[in-house]
Amino acid sequence: MIKQWFSSKDLIMFDGLPSTPQGINRKARVEGWKSRKRSGIQGKAIEYHIDSLPEFVKSTLQAKEISAAYMVGEIEPLQLWISAFIALKEEQKEFVKTWLIHNGINDLMRVVEQQMNTKK
C-alpha cells in the first residue's frame, strides 16, 4: 500500500521544495495542499496528501514506495548479477567483460565449481 500522507519533515529533502518545515507549510498554505492534523502528535503537526504535492515529488515518492516493496522479497538472480557488476570498479568491469567474451560461460562455471569444491 502506497503511503498517502507526508509530514513537512518528509518533504524537505526534495530539491525544488523549501528546505525547512516552515517553508513547506507556507508553500502548502499558499498552494492549497490538502492537509490534516497528524494523529498522535500534540501541537500543530500537519501532514499533506500525496495528490496535493507537485508532480515531481509525487512521482519520486511513488517510485520509492514501489522500489521498497519490491526489495522486501528475495532478489532475482539477474538483478543480483547486475547489482554485483555495477558495484565493480571500472577496470574490474573491463576484466570481467573481456574474460567472458574470450572464455565464455562454460569457463566461468568451471571456476565456480572449483571454488565450490575447495570449500567442501
RASUL-V197941 format. One record per backbone hydrogen bond with DSSP energy under -0.5 kcal/mol. NH is the residue of the N-H (numbers start at 0). CO is the residue of the C=O. If there is no record, write none. Layout:
nh=NH co=CO
nh=NH co=CO
This chain:
nh=5 co=47
nh=7 co=45
nh=10 co=6
nh=11 co=7
nh=13 co=10
nh=16 co=13
nh=23 co=19
nh=24 co=20
nh=25 co=21
nh=26 co=22
nh=27 co=23
nh=28 co=24
nh=29 co=25
nh=30 co=26
nh=31 co=27
nh=32 co=27
nh=35 co=46
nh=37 co=44
nh=40 co=37
nh=46 co=35
nh=47 co=5
nh=48 co=33
nh=49 co=3
nh=51 co=48
nh=52 co=48
nh=52 co=49
nh=56 co=53
nh=57 co=53
nh=58 co=54
nh=59 co=55
nh=60 co=56
nh=61 co=57
nh=62 co=58
nh=63 co=59
nh=64 co=60
nh=65 co=61
nh=66 co=62
nh=67 co=63
nh=68 co=64
nh=69 co=65
nh=70 co=66
nh=71 co=67
nh=71 co=68
nh=72 co=69
nh=79 co=75
nh=80 co=76
nh=81 co=77
nh=82 co=78
nh=83 co=79
nh=84 co=80
nh=85 co=81
nh=86 co=82
nh=87 co=83
nh=87 co=84
nh=92 co=88
nh=93 co=89
nh=94 co=90
nh=95 co=91
nh=96 co=92
nh=97 co=93
nh=98 co=94
nh=99 co=95
nh=100 co=96
nh=101 co=97
nh=102 co=98
nh=103 co=98
nh=103 co=99
nh=106 co=102
nh=107 co=103
nh=108 co=104
nh=109 co=105
nh=110 co=106
nh=111 co=107
nh=112 co=108
nh=113 co=109
nh=114 co=110
nh=115 co=111
nh=116 co=112
nh=117 co=113
nh=118 co=114
nh=119 co=116
